[in-house]
Amino acid sequence: MDSHRIETTLEQDGTITLSGLRFHAGDAVEVIVMRNAASPRQAYSLRGTAVTYEDPFEPVAPEEWQSAK
């Protein structure tokens, strides 16, 4: 399988333009689009949020554990 990796940015209207590919006109190709692992996810960022733990070493629900019965 001959592959070609290219990184690009999604346009405002949701389109992607690929140029300079090393395939020929009429070649059948498969396109897989994935988010770059290095790009931050703004919607799920927890940076800067306050976190507190109450009894961090206690079990979550002691009555649910089989060993406690």
C-alpha positions as a Markdown table, in Angstrom:
| # | Residue | x | y | z |
|---|---|---|---|---|
| 1 | Met | 0.0 | 0.0 | 0.0 |
| 2 | Asp | 1.5 | 3.3 | -1.1 |
| 3 | Ser | 0.7 | 6.0 | 1.4 |
| 4 | His | 1.3 | 9.7 | 1.7 |
| 5 | Arg | 0.9 | 11.6 | 4.9 |
| 6 | Ile | 0.0 | 15.3 | 4.9 |
| 7 | Glu | -1.0 | 17.7 | 7.7 |
| 8 | Thr | -3.4 | 20.5 | 7.0 |
| 9 | Thr | -5.9 | 22.7 | 8.7 |
| 10 | Leu | -9.6 | 22.5 | 8.3 |
| 11 | Glu | -11.0 | 25.6 | 6.7 |
| 12 | Gln | -13.8 | 27.8 | 8.3 |
| 13 | Asp | -16.4 | 26.3 | 6.0 |
| 14 | Gly | -15.3 | 22.7 | 6.9 |
| 15 | Thr | -13.4 | 22.0 | 3.7 |
| 16 | Ile | -9.9 | 20.5 | 3.3 |
| 17 | Thr | -7.7 | 21.1 | 0.2 |
| 18 | Leu | -5.0 | 18.5 | -0.6 |
| 19 | Ser | -2.4 | 19.4 | -3.1 |
| 20 | Gly | 1.0 | 18.0 | -4.1 |
| 21 | Leu | -0.1 | 14.4 | -3.7 |
| 22 | Arg | 2.1 | 11.8 | -5.4 |
| 23 | Phe | -0.9 | 9.9 | -7.0 |
| 24 | His | -2.1 | 10.2 | -10.6 |
| 25 | Ala | -5.4 | 11.4 | -11.9 |
| 26 | Gly | -7.9 | 8.5 | -12.0 |
| 27 | Asp | -6.2 | 6.6 | -9.1 |
| 28 | Ala | -8.5 | 5.2 | -6.5 |
| 29 | Val | -7.5 | 6.5 | -3.1 |
| 30 | Glu | -8.8 | 6.2 | 0.5 |
| 31 | Val | -9.0 | 9.3 | 2.7 |
| 32 | Ile | -8.9 | 9.0 | 6.5 |
| 33 | Val | -9.3 | 12.2 | 8.5 |
| 34 | Met | -8.0 | 12.2 | 12.1 |
| 35 | Arg | -7.5 | 15.0 | 14.7 |
| 36 | Asn | -3.8 | 15.6 | 15.2 |
| 37 | Ala | -2.8 | 14.2 | 18.6 |
| 38 | Ala | -0.7 | 17.2 | 19.4 |
| 39 | Ser | -3.5 | 19.7 | 18.9 |
| 40 | Pro | -5.3 | 20.7 | 22.1 |
| 41 | Arg | -9.0 | 20.0 | 22.6 |
| 42 | Gln | -10.5 | 23.2 | 23.8 |
| 43 | Ala | -13.9 | 21.7 | 24.6 |
| 44 | Tyr | -12.5 | 19.2 | 27.1 |
| 45 | Ser | -9.7 | 21.2 | 28.7 |
| 46 | Leu | -9.6 | 21.1 | 32.5 |
| 47 | Arg | -6.6 | 23.3 | 32.7 |
| 48 | Gly | -7.1 | 26.0 | 35.3 |
| 49 | Thr | -10.1 | 24.4 | 37.0 |
| 50 | Ala | -10.1 | 23.8 | 40.8 |
| 51 | Val | -9.9 | 20.3 | 42.0 |
| 52 | Thr | -10.4 | 19.1 | 45.6 |
| 53 | Tyr | -10.5 | 15.6 | 47.0 |
| 54 | Glu | -12.3 | 14.6 | 50.1 |
| 55 | Asp | -10.8 | 11.5 | 51.7 |
| 56 | Pro | -8.8 | 10.6 | 48.6 |
| 57 | Phe | -7.7 | 7.2 | 50.1 |
| 58 | Glu | -11.1 | 6.0 | 51.2 |
| 59 | Pro | -13.1 | 3.6 | 48.9 |
| 60 | Val | -15.8 | 5.2 | 46.8 |
| 61 | Ala | -18.6 | 3.0 | 48.1 |
| 62 | Pro | -17.4 | 0.5 | 50.8 |
| 63 | Glu | -20.8 | -1.3 | 50.8 |
| 64 | Glu | -20.4 | -2.3 | 47.2 |
| 65 | Trp | -17.1 | -4.2 | 47.6 |
| 66 | Gln | -17.4 | -8.0 | 47.9 |
| 67 | Ser | -14.4 | -8.2 | 50.2 |
| 68 | Ala | -16.1 | -5.9 | 52.7 |
| 69 | Lys | -19.0 | -8.3 | 53.2 |
